[in-house]
Amino acid sequence: MTRFASPVTNFAAADAFLGSKDWRTIGHNTAIRRVGPTTIAARYHDTDVVLYHEDGRVTFSTGGWMSTTTKVRLNALSACSIWSEGDGDWAIMGPTGDSARFEDGVTLDAEGTFQNWKEARYLLRELRARRMAALDAARTEPFEGVGDATRTYLASYYGLSK
């Protein structure tokens, strides 16, 4: 397993780490950077994986890269514990013991409670429904050009007619 340790787990620590700089490397492909007057980001490759807000909130994102090394960075860059569930999804537990299913955009408030993870899930479902509606509207024959087995699988997965 990849090991990574960070002295930065909140806004105050990130601000102290940066000092007067706007960007400072903290590890391999990992940097701390100012993204606004009240927000500092922990950036892994090209993704801001953790946003530290001056009011004490911490927002998490994988940018779609739910890899072991991303999880290691998220764990090291926060006071939270993130782990893989048996079904491949991730879970997250805050310092107060509050836990939630990990979703991009999940935010830990200053009191240690997770906010907007249900809202994030709702928005993802809404976006998926809009995408599927647009695909359906553009098709006269769903799954044209694919074999019967593929057509059956896709139809059942997306809840569309064969």
Steps between C-alpha positions, in 0.01 A plus 500: 500500500609854426603701805444873516508727804381858509522778760193658335152385607307828531495864385721635780769236440483555122526878543800461733662251259464743207611810691516780242508258202203409280628150413729257679582136430427266790582164339522302177245656256336671798489871579319745723370810318285803566185505288341803662526724804310253719578168328816294468519181293705185528570406139595147392611487136241728333219458753422706808428201726446699820374856544565662836262787574580775750170435683623147586325302225696241303375383158619177335522395135671226301435663165388155390833339597393258774844338525699374795744791480217755486352339812841514670523874422146565628576318825831680553365844409207495742396394848262248339529131432403378153481132410363268231174318559456142379286621207777724365351821639686708754391610846626792706507560875567837657693573819178498706395156374240628252517292183354500150533333163784682322385711206694771317401830659433360847575771755595469864379806692684667787297296753613170345173414321481410133292734286358475147598138433134415437469812284808394301349155443171659390681728254692205352174308451339806343792544259488131406123524435547808280780331305288190442199711396717683246634171366148358473375810317787476250435131420231358282623147569667460842840329487504486121794300368569290810441130547200350680692417820646851522162657418331297778769592754496872416121513496474337843785711645353831381137395536424550131302293256684255276 
